[in-house]
Amino acid sequence: MKLRHVVAAALSTTVLSSGLVSAQTVFTVSSWLPPTHTLSTVQKNWCDLLEKESTGRMKCNILPKGVVAAPGTFDAVRDGLADISYTVDGYTPGRFINTQVAEFPFLGDSAVPTSVAYQRIYSKYFAPLGEHRGVKVLGVFTHGPGIIFNSKKPVATAADAASLKFRIGGGNINELSKAMGWNTTLKAAPESFELMSTGVMDGTFFPDESVASFKLSMVKHATTFPGGLYNTSFVFMMNPGKYNALAPQDKAVVDKLSGEVAARMFGEGWDKVDAASRELQKTQGVARIMADKAFVKAVADKQDYLETKWAASAQVKGLKDPKAVLAEFRAEIAKVK
């Protein structure tokens, strides 16, 4: 062997044995929302932080569009069609029970406290029970307070709401709407523009953000509730095989950026776009009213039964004293800064 080949081989062996050369892990990342939506941008920010914290050992390949429609995202990540994504628990009715605790009315007026508190309750009670089994959970979070939006008239009473047709996103609000006798249809968020612009639906239940994100210029009326009419439970997740194949130092980076770090990132992103959308709604001429005590009580009376029903279902799934967990969740929300 020529001398230069011997030297090159020796240098290569030295570099490899010193650990200076290592394979880069690339995660395939999917989003079923537009790249400009806050969930897409926060997911990208999380990926950028992952690359930075791992000094380039891990990075994300963000796909131009989702690998599947929103309701199929959980299974897509579980089965490896994508390595990282997020989804709404309520898009697959009946699949997740404990997560409904984050979807109840009147929880809070900001996404950060509800998201961080939800993550704490999830880690303490739901993760040990195997919630979201089949994926590596990176974080759970909620959007901002849910609002009744429509293009027809002010909704000041439960009867007003019953006279209109609404798109909803599933979860507890689906059950609450049925209990209230409202005409609602479960559809994924990206379908809202077409449903409202064609008159198939008169309105939609959404956080403030969505009026801007989905360009719902036809919205003219909004009814808000103290603490929100509802929340939506989201899960941010990774394919478990991809996670398990990581080196220990890289698993440690993923773990460092999971849990409350991820939950707060998504919550802060949502609060920011909620505020921006409220300003947009002013220029759009959206008339906002706050539900009065009678309207709030009408919702609370129906929700009381649903929480008892949820507690029974959660107990069957192994959650001990669900009502106490719900009370702890509400108390935790008040603590988060």
Disulfide bonds with the S-S distance in Angstrom:
Cys47-Cys60 2.29
